[in-house]
């Protein structure tokens, strides 16, 4: 094998080496125990910063230096400039300073011992470097938010600059706080697991599995998108990544079966977004939630099971009713994989996911479970001839590199969110904001929840789910807890709306990606996604008023709440899309929406009224169906 010794080739080798070293460092930390908090988090951040400044150009928000081979890729690569190398050295300096002066750092008394001039210089450099790295990876939204909080802390809360730098740089309450701890301890290994799964062909398994299950049903390609996106989302944790993997296959199929382009984009965006709240492997924010609530990740998974099912019931129902209203058919059997054959050929690729669940629920930590699953991916792929072709040295190395590279956005976002958390903690802004929300809502829980929902959607418009959730946790969650909401429900409420911001116009990143694939109008696609996920927007409110949906309480109550909520969501989706047993009239649509909301709301009285409304609508629709011919199926295009 000939080694490319050009500047470009040597740089690619260096990038591979750093990315693989980053992955192996975290594997070592999980297997043999991580170093002390500051050392572990700082090393994680150092790896991330070096890769960011090598991979992302100064004037770009997207990755320019790819590691892939190929003439077309080579022709458009832009190489790091001198300024990027300077930034690498500058970013390494404050972290190496911590390493070299570790005894001094841990033995000084925070907020009491004054910082030395060098401490302050390094603190300023660290803050600026984190802001710039975050800007390069995910854009301006989060860095600007952090800058606003810094301005608030210095000029409104009148914090001493020395104390603020102490908080941000010299303690584990700022940049090196809980968010970065979650990125280092949890996120990277799960992202690595996702990249290993992708490199062993699991994405194709999910797509074939979904097509075999639902492809022949009414609106089959739309249902394929919902099922495959929910499966793939469990290993990707990113709505946009999910769209880019599933969308090129599912969106053309949906358009071909008769769905409009904007609706196809909306289905894919909504289904892909839900992957972040879909157990057993949720998005990075779920690990942050576990840390904030001081519970195991397994407990968060248990809380999330029913809400995730309800979200996908809403998506699935929306696709079904829209397809029935339009008279759309599924795909021909000849074009679909057979379920038995799919499981025979690739079914063994489910084994790593099963291993994660077994190890996690045997009492071991989530990172160790993810490590076991990761290490099992390629050996499992080697079990059968059909997937053995994925097992080669280059593919294994690429999987390590993909994992490290895909973790950069979370690592920088968590470090930047740490700046916000540091200011909020030191200035007491969280308490002030809690009092403000409580006063503005006049102690009315519903109004406080609506304010929190709006804030979550606005925050999430320009930044990833994890930092949006972290900021909501610092500012808004304490307010709704003060109004009587139990902590798990309050945190899940915030997480849901941080996730749903990916499909909420005007800035809806998952919709942008899906609309680009579908060649559809952005606004039409965005509103289609909101309509498809509308029932899902109701789910977080349900969690607050009925904790049984978080599996908190006795089993009869949990089961009853799940059944009534599920049927309520079906009615709500039917009302929005104009179809239930058959096509609806205007008054039937209105009754379905009202009845659905009543069933969703907990309480015997509302359930009885909602059930009565459902009975009336269903009875009148059955009569109408018997007396009128069914609409002719739309022709596939």
Secondary structure, DSSP 8 states (H G I E B T S, - for coil): -----SHHHHHHHHHHHHHHHHHHHHHHHHHH----HHHHHHHHHHHHHHHHHHHB-TT-SSB-S----SHHHHHH-----HHHHHHHHHHHHHHHHHHHTHHHHHHS-TTTS---HHHHHHHHHHHHHHHHHHHHHH-HHHHHHHHHHHHIIIIIS---HHHHHHHHHSSTTTTTSHHHHHIIIIIHHHHHHHHHHHHTTHHHHHHHHHHHHHTTSTTHHHHHHHHHHHHHHHHH--HHHHHHHHHHHHHHHHHHHT--HHHHHHHHHHHHHGGGG-SSS--HHHHHHHHHHT--HHHHHHHHHHHHHHHHHHHHHHHHHHHHHHT-----GGGS--HHHHHHHHGGGGHHHHHHHHHHTTT--HHHHHHHHHHHHHHHHTTSHHHHTT-SHHHHHHHHHHHHHHTHHHHHHHHHHHHHHHHHHHHTHHHHHHHHHHHHTTT-HHHHHHHHHHHHHHHHTSS-HHHHHHHHIIIIIHHHHHTT--HHHHHHHHHHHHHHGGGSSSS-HHHHHHHHHHT--HHHHHHHHHHHTHHHHHHHHHHHH-GGGGT-S-HHHHHHHHHHHHHHHHHHHHHHHTBSSSB--HHHHHHHHHHHHHHHS-SHHHHHHHHHHHHHHHHHHHHHHHHS---------
